[in-house]
Amino acid sequence: MPPTVTERYAVVSCHVERPLDDRVWAAFAAFQERPPGGIPVAALIRPPDSEAGEHDEATWLERARAAAAVGPFGHHAHFTSPTHARPTGGDPAERVAREGAWLRAQGLAPTLFCGGGWYTDASVTAACAALGYVDVTPRTTRPPYLDDGAAWAQLDRPAWIDLDATRLAAVPTTHGAGDLLRAALRPGLAARVHAYFHDTDLVDPRRRRLIALGLHVLARRRPRSDLDLVAASAADWPVVPWTDVARGEPVTAGSVENGSIPDGP
């Protein structure tokens, strides 16, 4: 019997963090339209931040709708500012709920979510469940740049995260742009690969070439799929308690994480 879609797959997402930057957007749009290896690229897009001076909602919406028409579409949250992904206090879950409601009010229907800097906590997870998202914030391995004790979530395969009062479907992210090609060329490549990169990677010719080559190799080694198709089989996924997934300590009102932590290498 051939493997099911959640036993072996190659899926790809892009953290679209600068959709209002014309040069960055053009590079991403071209890449998504003709993805290397033919693996559809999910656009996980950061909503505009008016407090940071991002007021051109018309251009943002035009571009978001264009991305949603090409492949899977998701919500990417930066909890502090456009240039600071992880939270530095406040209520991260409130931001997720507020931005998710705004996206829906614009007629968009994101199916996926990723927390900036891989941040999540129980309240953020519950907010994502309420929005009907599939969460791709969990990682299979700890991002090496996180501070000791920083909050993140760990999964080794697609699963339902059980919060007692609710459940959230999740598909872990496995490889970043910096390690995809190395992993794809070596024996022992994981059966389930979810590779990600940033839109800003695509304006760097060297990084763009590395990403493209990695995706071409990956497409030859694993069945091509997309995150929405993987999520369609969620009814068969195992259930994992939140306490088995959570790592580190969540940000609380008045607490501060040290440093501006990017989404990843």
ABEGO torsion letter per residue (X at the ends): XBBBAAABBBBBBBBBABAABAAAAAAAAAAAABBBGGBBBBBBBBBBBAAAGBABAAAAAAAAAAAAAABBBBBBBBAABAABABBAEEBAAAAAAAAAAAAAAAGBBBABBBBBGGBBBAAAAAAAAAAGBBBAABBABBBAABBBGBBBBBBABBBBBBAGABBBBBBBBABBAAAAAAAAABBGBBABBBBBBBAAAAABAAAAAAAAAAAAAAAAABBBBBAAAAAAAAAABBBBBAAAABBEBBBBBGBBBBEBBBAEX
